[in-house]
Amino acid sequence: MRLLAQPGRVKTLAAISTATLLLSLPAFAEETYRVYVANEFGADISVIDSATGEPIKTITISDRPGEVRPRGMAVSPDGKIIYVAVSDFYPQRETPEDKILAIDVETNEKLSEFRAGGNPERLAVSPDGKQIWASLEAIASGAGYDVATGKQFALHKVGIEAEGVAVSPDGKWVYITAEATHTVSIIDVANNKVVKHLLVGNRPRVVEFSLDGKRAYVSAEIGGTISVIDTEKQAVIESINLGLDSRPVELAVAPDGKRLYVAGGGTSAVYVIDTETNAVVQTIKEQMGRRPWGISITPDGKRVFTANGLSDSVSIIDTDTLKVIANVPAGRGAHSAEVGVVPSK
């Protein structure tokens, strides 16, 4: 991934009073979620209370910001562990900083880490929670790791500049995007081999499956599109046009499967897509932070969170009204967002 901002740059939200919005943000007693934001330039993770928008903790990943960066994250099936891809700022430099970290949602402490050479960028966890798959940007590969041991059990060549990764809901398939070759590589997990490379939009970033696994959605940052893949046919069946200026990156499927939320970094917007019709039903721009790249949704479907890289903030969206209800501070270069579940006492 090519950097679009300088490591030392810090932006502030314009025309939005964070304090005022926080005071007006309603709390929901039943919500027991925490939002984790990987701050690429700050080399840390911001932890935010999903119900109040208040910061809980900043987890330091490295004391060398500008050299070490956390980027993609994934959450365990039970929501109790957040996995973070950590890499060197210079993809071709072999370094021990290339690794995957596990963070306990209850304590916000690091549980473990293991080596993942090749500049890991994004992660996906298998439905049973036993495997982690990573895109390895520097070596144009996708790799699978055993969660219990940290050992690599699979390594496959995919397209150049491997980026997004997703595991199908049945655990049988892994899809990995490649920015430079504009492709999605499909890995058969049981047979441990790449079975197909699909051409998608220009500079594909992130891939997500529908809840039933029948569709996969791929954001194309330069193309300004979302490719819709029929997973049974393993073919692109539709391209949803968001506009060349949209620069879509991360995707989040609603828990009921009816909506796809798209972070549009170019327009500082979130696009809401009806998954039945593949039509854009809403574009959320008012009070959004600058350059949303990361996006995640709470398991109850009530809140969407975006990681905004140019305003170093998180925008919180109410999914009933489809409006931004708060902007809260994150760290430098907010990159990705994930939601963890706090265990019940």
C-alpha positions, -999 to 999 in steps of 0.1 A, spaced: 0 0 0 13 34 -9 12 60 18 -11 89 13 -1 111 43 31 120 60 38 102 94 42 135 113 10 151 101 -18 155 126 -52 169 115 -80 183 136 -117 180 129 -132 212 113 -165 227 124 -173 198 148 -171 200 185 -161 166 197 -169 175 233 -204 186 224 -211 155 203 -198 132 231 -222 148 256 -251 142 232 -241 106 224 -266 83 240 -254 53 260 -269 19 257 -265 -3 288 -268 -35 267 -239 -26 245 -207 -42 258 -184 -35 229 -150 -19 224 -137 -3 192 -101 -9 183 -84 15 159 -50 7 144 -30 40 141 -5 35 113 17 65 120 14 65 158 24 28 161 -4 22 186 -40 11 190 -68 33 203 -94 16 224 -128 33 225 -160 26 244 -187 20 217 -216 32 239 -201 65 251 -174 72 226 -149 77 254 -113 66 251 -104 36 273 -68 30 265 -39 35 240 -20 3 235 16 9 224 27 -14 196 62 0 191 83 29 205 94 35 169 65 53 151 74 60 116 93 27 113 68 2 127 31 3 118 0 -16 128 -25 -18 99 -51 -45 93 -70 -61 121 -94 -91 126 -115 -103 155 -120 -138 168 -154 -154 162 -164 -148 198 -152 -112 197 -129 -116 226 -95 -113 208 -83 -87 184 -55 -97 160 -33 -69 146 -10 -71 115 23 -53 124 50 -45 98 79 -24 89 73 9 70 96 -3 42 80 -35 27 112 -49 12 132 -47 44 133 -80 63 126 -73 99 115 -90 131 88 -63 133 67 -83 108 43 -101 131 7 -107 142 -3 -96 177 -32 -109 198 -49 -85 222 -74 -96 249 -105 -75 247 -113 -78 284 -79 -66 297 -66 -47 266 -33 -65 272 -12 -83 246 -18 -120 248 7 -133 223 26 -126 190 41 -146 163 63 -140 133 47 -132 99 74 -123 75 67 -105 42 51 -73 55 16 -85 67 -11 -59 58 -45 -74 65 -59 -104 84 -89 -127 85 -98 -154 110 -114 -187 101 -150 -193 114 -137 -218 140 -111 -194 153 -83 -218 147 -66 -202 117 -55 -167 108 -49 -158 72 -27 -128 62 -19 -109 31 19 -105 28 24 -74 7 61 -75 1 62 -111 -13 29 -111 -32 16 -139 -11 -12 -151 13 -3 -172 43 -22 -193 68 -12 -196 105 -22 -219 133 -36 -197 161 -26 -221 189 11 -224 178 17 -194 155 31 -218 129 26 -211 92 9 -240 75 2 -224 41 19 -200 18 6 -191 -17 17 -168 -44 -11 -144 -53 -11 -111 -72 14 -82 -67 9 -60 -36 -13 -85 -17 -38 -65 3 -73 -76 14 -81 -111 28 -113 -128 38 -123 -163 48 -157 -177 36 -183 -183 63 -180 -221 58 -142 -218 61 -136 -235 28 -122 -206 8 -98 -177 12 -100 -147 -11 -70 -123 -13 -69 -91 -33 -38 -77 -51 -35 -40 -58 -11 -39 -87 -25 -68 -107 -62 -59 -100 -70 -94 -90 -86 -116 -64 -69 -150 -58 -91 -178 -46 -75 -204 -23 -91 -238 -17 -83 -244 20 -89 -282 21 -66 -288 -9 -42 -260 1 -39 -245 -34 -49 -214 -54 -77 -224 -78 -84 -192 -96 -74 -155 -101 -103 -131 -109 -99 -97 -126 -118 -71 -106 -117 -33 -104 -86 -10 -105 -65 -14 -74 -87 -37 -53 -83 -32 -15 -106 -51 7 -128 -82 3 -158 -93 24 -182 -122 22 -220 -120 26 -233 -138 56 -245 -167 36 -212 -169 17 -229 -167 -17 -214 -133 -26 -181 -116 -21 -176 -79 -23 -143 -62 -34 -136 -25 -31 -115 -10 -59 -99 22 -47 -88 37 -81 -117 22 -100 -143 36 -76 -163 4 -77 -174 -26 -57 -171 -59 -76 -198 -85 -67 -186 -121 -70 -208 -151 -73 -188 -175 -51 -204 -207 -65 -195 -196 -101 -163 -179 -89 -171 -151 -113 -177 -113 -111 -214 -108 -118 -218 -70 -112 -198 -39 -106 -213 -12 -83 -201 22 -94 -195 47 -66 -176 72 -87 -139 76 -94 -135 102 -66 -149 78 -40 -117 57 -35 -135 29 -15 -114 9 9 -128 -11 39 -162 -28 39 -185 -40 66 -215 -62 62 -244 -56 86 -252 -84 111 -286 -90 93 -268 -91 60 -291 -65 44 -265 -37 41 -230 -32 30 -212 -2 45 -183 12 24 -156 36 36 -150 61 9 -116 78 15 -117 101 -15 -150 117 -7 -149 114 31 -181 95 30 -197 62 39 -217 45 12 -246 23 22 -255 -4 -2 -287 -26 -2 -273 -61 -7 -305 -74 -23 -305 -48 -51 -268 -37 -50 -280 -1 -51 -265 27 -31 -293 38 -8 -275 64 12 -243 84 11 -232 97 46 -210 128 44 -222 154 69 -199 156 99 -177 127 86 -140 127 95 -115 131 67 -104 101 46 -123 72 62 -104 40 53 -113 16 81 -149 6 89 -165 -18 114 -200 -24 128 -211 -36 163 -225 -72 165 -260 -57 173 -258 -36 142 -266 -3 159 -233 15 153 -208 19 125 -173 32 132 -149 46 107 -111 51 111 -103 85 96 -67 88 85 -64 125 78 -84 137 108 -69 111 132 -104 104 144 -133 79 145 -167 88 132 -196 71 149 -228 64 128 -262 55 141 -275 29 117 -312 37 123 -308 73 112 -277 68 90 -262 100 105 -229 107 122 -236 112 159 -200 118 171 -164 122 161 -139 111 187 -101 113 187 -79 84 176 -42 83 170 -20 94 141 -30 79 108 -61 60 118 -61 30 94 -84 2 104 -112 -4 129 -126 -36 146 -151 -42 173 -145 -65 202 -170 -80 227 -163 -75 264 -170 -108 282 -200 -107 306 -192 -108 342 
